[in-house]
Amino acid sequence: MGESAAKSSRYVYVVVVLLLPALCVAAEAVARRWPRARRALLPLLLLPIPFNVGVFEDPVFSAAYFAQHKATITDVVDLPLARRVPRDIYPPGWNATMSRDMTVGFLLDAREHGQLSGASEPLTPRREDELTIGLVVNQDPSRVAASRCVRVDSPLELRPAAGDVLHIGSPVRLSLAHSRTDPPTRVRYSPNEGSKLTFQISGVAVILSPPVKQDAFLLCGPDGSDPAHPG
């Protein structure tokens, strides 16, 4: 979810809690070796408390996180490809907490009527690749019964047609066969977020590869179909 989300207070608090035992052990070791230092150790541990009390009401996600998330959704309309996908699909970055009316078509209409401004900065090649993959490959969040999974232990290039479907049984990374970046920009898809991947347009070649530190991924066939022939 980006660097701004990683700095969210809920993650920082977890790190602090995990560090407290180590700080206590270190303080105890110092006190045993230098007993005179005991009087200084306690104030050092208590000193940050007044300063931290004032930020207890900080939101879970910062303003920078929301700005980044908004850009992920609205930048889609700057891609010519957005006018080729079905208007009723959701843009990359959409989730179930958002309005179901916020489709790619809704965003395109908003831009046309001057209700949605353009990207504040030019899209980088990496950003273009990420958004392109998110538009081409739609991940259905519903769980689909799948069987007859096959193990794929090397990158697999596909040129699917619009409406073709893949079912994944393990995490997989997708990149464009003609990526604008070196190394290619890859987007990770996990079956925990939906095992059904539907391709929205034809003519965009993609490469499926295993996740980092894994040497294979699983392709499955729904309801006993052959996973070697997706779609």
C-alpha positions, 0 to 999 in steps of 0.5 A: 500500500505504499510507503505512507501506509507503512508509516501508519501509527498502527504499524509503528505501535506494533514495532514499539511494543515488540521493542519494549522487552529488548529495551527493558533487558538492555536497561537492566544490563546497564543498571547491573554493570553501572548501578549509578546509571539507574537514576538516569535510565528511568527518565530516559524511558519516561521522557518520550511519553508526554510528546507521544500522548499528543498524537494518540488521535492520529488517523490510522492512515495518513493524508499522504496514503489517501492522496496516493490511493486516490491517484491510483484510481483517478490516474487510470483515465490518462491511459488510452487503454481505459477507453478500450476496456468495458465501462462497467469494470472497477479501476485498479485500487477499487475495493468493496468499501467504495461506491459500486458506481465508481467504474472506469466509465464513471471516471471517464465521464467525470473527466469529460465533463471537467469534474475530474482533473488530470494527473498532477504529475506525468505518469512514469513508465512503471506507473503506466505498466502497473495501471495497464496490468490492473486494467487488463486483468480483472480479479474477481474477489469471489471464491471460485471452486477450482481443481486439477491445478498444474504446477508451472515452474517457469515464466509463462507468456500468454496472449489472451482474448477478451473474456478469457479466464485464468484461475490461480491456486497460488500467488502469481506475478503478472508483467507485460510482455512488452514492458516499459521498464527494465526489469519488467514491472510486476503486479502480484495477484493472490488467490486470497483476494480472488482466484479468478482472473478475467482478461478485459481486452485482446492483444495485450501479451502478459507473462506469468511468473512465480512470486519472489523467493518461490520457484513455481505457481499453480494454475487451476481449472474451475470445476474440473476443466483443463487448466492448460487451456484457459478461457 
